[in-house]
Amino acid sequence: MSKSPQPPQQLLHLVFGGELDSLDGVTFRDLAHLDIVGIYPNYSEAHAAWKAAAQKSVDNALMRYFVVHLHRLLDPAHPAG
């Protein structure tokens, strides 16, 4: 009996952004207006989503998007990857 292939490991990443108070920090101007782009199963997909969102807001110097490695928060003992 053969084993079925294992699905790829989920290394969840959150992509979100918002307008900052200043270019010098990461304090958001209005938390109610954060743009939650989505949660992605790997860094590659998260990076593509981050890039697309960041390019849409290129005219607003205070708008910033971030990728958060949720898998590191969910399982701190797991090696980075």
Secondary structure, 3 states (H helix, E strand, C coil): CCCCCCCCCCCCEEEEEEEECCCCCCCECCHHHCEEEEEECCHHHHHHHHHHHHHHCCCCCCEEEEEECHHHHHCCCCCCC
